[in-house]
């Protein structure tokens, strides 16, 4: 079983964009909250998890898996699109382009 299968993602129903959209966030991060609110406002189907609320061992396993898979520092919010494209931080234009959101 992959670490991603152990994560209790919160699924937001919305309009499909043709992309699998996953957000890794922190519950205390203002940018993360704005990013999640933005996707909800744009009615995008996506899933997310607040990494800091996971049990310590699962949190560490996830962080290691993300670093190893994407060879990127863990900066939040951490957007993964289609399991192979990553954007760290919340820059609306980058998120729009990657997800296919029309401004």
Backbone as CSV, one residue per row, in Angstrom:
resi,resn,N_x,N_y,N_z,CA_x,CA_y,CA_z,C_x,C_y,C_z
1,UNK,0.848,-1.186,0.000,0.000,0.000,0.000,0.893,1.249,0.000
2,UNK,0.587,2.161,-0.888,1.332,3.417,-1.008,0.955,4.367,0.141
3,UNK,1.859,5.251,0.490,1.565,6.240,1.531,0.344,7.077,1.143
4,UNK,0.173,7.341,-0.136,-0.960,8.160,-0.594,-2.296,7.461,-0.341
5,UNK,-2.279,6.128,-0.292,-3.497,5.367,-0.006,-3.887,5.464,1.467
6,UNK,-2.942,5.844,2.320,-3.194,5.933,3.763,-3.701,7.317,4.179
7,UNK,-3.621,8.288,3.275,-3.960,9.668,3.608,-5.479,9.866,3.570
8,UNK,-6.049,10.436,4.637,-7.499,10.699,4.656,-7.820,12.021,3.947
9,UNK,-7.741,12.002,2.622,-7.999,13.214,1.845,-9.437,13.672,2.015
10,UNK,-9.636,14.968,1.960,-10.972,15.562,1.922,-11.261,15.816,0.451
11,UNK,-12.349,15.244,-0.026,-12.707,15.361,-1.445,-13.710,16.497,-1.623
12,UNK,-13.392,17.424,-2.509,-14.309,18.515,-2.843,-14.901,18.233,-4.212
13,UNK,-16.212,18.105,-4.229,-16.839,17.875,-5.526,-16.945,19.228,-6.222
14,UNK,-16.779,19.219,-7.455,-16.855,20.430,-8.265,-16.870,19.981,-9.704
15,UNK,-16.647,20.904,-10.581,-16.615,20.548,-11.992,-15.281,19.892,-12.326
16,UNK,-15.328,18.781,-13.035,-14.075,18.146,-13.444,-13.318,19.066,-14.402
17,UNK,-12.004,19.096,-14.269,-11.167,19.939,-15.126,-10.393,19.086,-16.126
18,UNK,-10.556,17.768,-16.030,-9.761,16.880,-16.861,-8.418,16.580,-16.211
19,UNK,-8.231,17.078,-14.984,-6.993,16.870,-14.247,-7.306,16.336,-12.854
20,UNK,-6.389,15.538,-12.331,-6.480,15.105,-10.932,-5.718,16.147,-10.121
21,UNK,-6.427,16.838,-9.240,-5.857,17.962,-8.499,-5.796,17.605,-7.016
22,UNK,-4.588,17.670,-6.443,-4.378,17.370,-5.031,-3.602,18.512,-4.393
23,UNK,-4.077,18.949,-3.224,-3.408,20.021,-2.490,-2.972,19.485,-1.129
24,UNK,-1.700,19.670,-0.835,-1.155,19.361,0.486,-0.988,20.701,1.179
25,UNK,-1.614,20.853,2.345,-1.667,22.148,3.003,-1.401,22.009,4.498
26,UNK,-1.268,23.149,5.151,-1.162,23.212,6.609,-2.392,23.934,7.136
27,UNK,-2.936,23.448,8.217,-4.163,24.035,8.772,-3.942,25.442,9.310
28,UNK,-2.708,25.816,9.569,-2.391,27.126,10.134,-1.874,28.119,9.094
29,UNK,-1.843,27.715,7.831,-1.250,28.521,6.761,-2.313,29.355,6.044
30,UNK,-2.158,30.665,6.088,-3.101,31.564,5.425,-3.119,31.375,3.917
31,UNK,-1.941,31.177,3.310,-1.876,30.956,1.859,-2.597,29.664,1.480
32,UNK,-2.452,28.644,2.321,-3.123,27.358,2.070,-4.638,27.533,2.109
33,UNK,-5.119,28.261,3.101,-6.561,28.477,3.227,-7.103,29.259,2.032
34,UNK,-6.327,30.263,1.581,-6.746,31.039,0.409,-6.758,30.178,-0.846
35,UNK,-5.776,29.313,-0.981,-5.698,28.435,-2.153,-6.891,27.480,-2.208
36,UNK,-7.216,26.884,-1.076,-8.346,25.955,-1.014,-9.659,26.703,-1.272
37,UNK,-9.798,27.883,-0.674,-11.001,28.697,-0.897,-11.116,29.086,-2.374
38,UNK,-9.988,29.387,-2.999,-9.978,29.766,-4.414,-10.485,28.614,-5.286
39,UNK,-10.000,27.401,-5.039,-10.447,26.248,-5.824,-11.938,25.991,-5.613
40,UNK,-12.399,26.165,-4.378,-13.833,25.992,-4.104,-14.646,27.061,-4.834
41,UNK,-14.162,28.301,-4.793,-14.847,29.420,-5.462,-14.936,29.185,-6.969
42,UNK,-13.891,28.591,-7.539,-13.856,28.299,-8.975,-14.564,26.980,-9.302
43,UNK,-15.113,26.334,-8.264,-15.878,25.091,-8.408,-15.066,23.983,-9.092
44,UNK,-13.823,23.844,-8.638,-12.922,22.822,-9.168,-13.038,21.556,-8.322
45,UNK,-13.105,20.414,-8.954,-13.069,19.136,-8.233,-11.617,18.896,-7.825
46,UNK,-11.383,18.683,-6.532,-10.027,18.443,-6.043,-10.094,17.749,-4.700
47,UNK,-8.927,17.320,-4.226,-8.838,16.730,-2.894,-7.685,17.411,-2.169
48,UNK,-7.783,17.425,-0.847,-6.723,18.053,-0.069,-6.591,17.389,1.292
49,UNK,-5.455,17.685,1.927,-5.214,17.190,3.275,-4.383,18.240,4.002
50,UNK,-4.678,18.417,5.281,-3.861,19.266,6.135,-2.776,18.370,6.723
51,UNK,-1.582,18.486,6.196,-0.472,17.604,6.554,-0.169,17.657,8.046
52,UNK,-0.286,18.839,8.645,0.050,18.982,10.068,-0.941,18.293,10.998
53,UNK,-2.076,17.833,10.484,-3.055,17.144,11.330,-2.893,15.622,11.270
54,UNK,-1.985,15.151,10.423,-1.754,13.703,10.310,-0.911,13.218,11.488
55,UNK,-1.043,11.942,11.853,-0.168,11.389,12.885,1.296,11.541,12.455
56,UNK,2.174,11.737,13.415,3.586,12.028,13.153,4.243,11.061,12.166
57,UNK,4.047,9.751,12.350,4.704,8.780,11.472,4.192,8.871,10.035
58,UNK,2.888,9.061,9.868,2.304,9.190,8.533,2.733,10.512,7.889
59,UNK,2.775,11.566,8.681,3.207,12.873,8.198,4.637,12.784,7.652
60,UNK,5.520,12.141,8.403,6.912,12.012,7.973,7.029,11.149,6.721
61,UNK,6.271,10.069,6.670,6.284,9.190,5.498,5.811,9.946,4.250
62,UNK,4.771,10.758,4.402,4.238,11.542,3.294,5.262,12.579,2.823
63,UNK,5.858,13.287,3.753,6.833,14.317,3.394,8.016,13.711,2.635
64,UNK,8.481,12.573,3.090,9.583,11.884,2.416,9.164,11.449,1.016
65,UNK,7.970,10.899,0.894,7.476,10.438,-0.410,7.343,11.607,-1.387
66,UNK,6.810,12.734,-0.933,6.661,13.900,-1.806,8.022,14.422,-2.257
67,UNK,8.958,14.520,-1.320,10.312,15.005,-1.672,10.987,14.062,-2.665
68,UNK,10.893,12.752,-2.410,11.541,11.765,-3.280,10.899,11.717,-4.665
69,UNK,9.581,11.821,-4.711,8.859,11.723,-5.975,9.085,12.945,-6.854
70,UNK,8.988,14.129,-6.261,9.000,15.352,-7.065,10.304,16.146,-7.007
71,UNK,11.244,15.719,-6.152,12.535,16.398,-6.043,12.361,17.906,-5.835
72,UNK,11.404,18.262,-4.974,11.123,19.671,-4.670,11.045,19.835,-3.165
73,UNK,11.401,21.004,-2.711,11.238,21.328,-1.291,9.754,21.341,-0.964
74,UNK,9.449,21.058,0.287,8.061,21.077,0.723,7.707,22.476,1.212
75,UNK,7.107,23.255,0.350,6.594,24.570,0.690,5.089,24.503,0.482
76,UNK,4.341,25.087,1.385,2.882,24.956,1.322,2.245,26.247,0.852
77,UNK,1.101,26.119,0.155,0.475,24.882,-0.287,1.295,24.211,-1.384
78,UNK,1.143,22.907,-1.452,1.887,22.057,-2.391,0.852,21.450,-3.326
79,UNK,0.800,21.941,-4.558,-0.195,21.504,-5.531,0.401,20.434,-6.438
80,UNK,-0.290,19.295,-6.536,0.120,18.235,-7.451,-1.013,18.024,-8.461
81,UNK,-0.678,18.110,-9.735,-1.670,17.941,-10.797,-1.296,16.710,-11.621
82,UNK,-2.254,15.825,-11.758,-2.102,14.595,-12.535,-0.946,13.720,-12.044
83,UNK,-0.580,13.885,-10.786,0.449,13.047,-10.195,1.855,13.291,-10.699
84,UNK,2.030,14.330,-11.559,3.375,14.530,-12.097,3.807,15.985,-12.245
85,UNK,2.937,16.922,-11.972,3.298,18.341,-12.053,3.072,18.986,-10.697
86,UNK,4.041,19.804,-10.273,3.988,20.385,-8.933,4.198,21.889,-8.987
87,UNK,3.432,22.584,-8.151,3.653,24.005,-7.911,3.668,24.186,-6.404
88,UNK,4.685,24.871,-5.894,4.727,25.162,-4.464,4.343,26.621,-4.269
89,UNK,3.603,26.876,-3.204,3.104,28.221,-2.950,1.837,28.461,-3.756
90,UNK,1.142,29.539,-3.407,-0.111,29.848,-4.099,0.067,31.082,-4.967
91,UNK,0.274,30.826,-6.249,0.326,31.889,-7.251,-0.804,31.583,-8.231
92,UNK,-1.885,32.372,-8.132,-3.102,32.088,-8.900,-2.839,31.787,-10.368
93,UNK,-2.008,32.592,-11.011,-1.763,32.418,-12.444,-1.163,31.041,-12.750
94,UNK,-0.242,30.601,-11.920,0.370,29.282,-12.127,-0.658,28.180,-11.914
95,UNK,-1.466,28.331,-10.856,-2.499,27.329,-10.572,-3.513,27.293,-11.714
96,UNK,-3.947,28.476,-12.171,-4.926,28.542,-13.270,-4.396,27.812,-14.493
97,UNK,-3.145,28.089,-14.840,-2.535,27.502,-16.038,-2.436,25.979,-15.920
98,UNK,-1.972,25.513,-14.787,-1.749,24.073,-14.601,-3.068,23.293,-14.542
99,UNK,-4.058,23.876,-13.870,-5.342,23.184,-13.689,-6.268,23.418,-14.865
100,UNK,-6.084,24.532,-15.577,-6.972,24.864,-16.693,-8.145,25.714,-16.267
101,UNK,-7.915,26.575,-15.275,-8.972,27.473,-14.788,-8.954,28.730,-15.653
102,UNK,-10.117,29.121,-16.131,-10.233,30.358,-16.885,-10.496,31.495,-15.893
103,UNK,-9.637,32.516,-15.900,-9.815,33.620,-14.926,-11.119,34.356,-15.094
